[in-house]
Amino acid sequence: FSNLWNEFATKANKIKIAVVDDHELFRTGLFTHLSIYQDLEIVINVENANQLLNAIDNQEVDLILMDINLPDINGIEVTKVLKEKNANLKIIMLTGHELPSYVTNSMEARADGYLLKSSKASEIYKAILTVINGGSYYNEQVKNIIASDVIRKHKLEYSGNNNLPAFSK
């Protein structure tokens, strides 16, 4: 009986994850790499947004790892819809897109994190734990993308402008 209880308790405390990515090979590799973490359980593994939206009605999920380029609906748009339905649902964008607009659009959609697909499994795991515990997660590479974009916009805004704002003491 105690073994059954331990198995039940362990399963009940696992972080339930949905993976949404149109590349089966990537989903399979992600599943394999994340399976070493005993406190994670991938409960939904789908290739498009409509499959996710159908599956999420029947399966409790704590966190979604969401690709942006999906064959039916853009992952950022799906994030907006899901966050409107349930603001407490945690979503980390997991994508190959390094353009600042994708990062900022994801942030505006209220995604809880943004990772590149080149991230190591250990970093994805760290991001999952950070987000599940109420934080947001943007790795150094993503932070550099955001910072570079802010600097670029700042330079464009002030280039040729001799009337820069004065700093007060």
Disulfide bonds with the S-S distance in Angstrom:
none
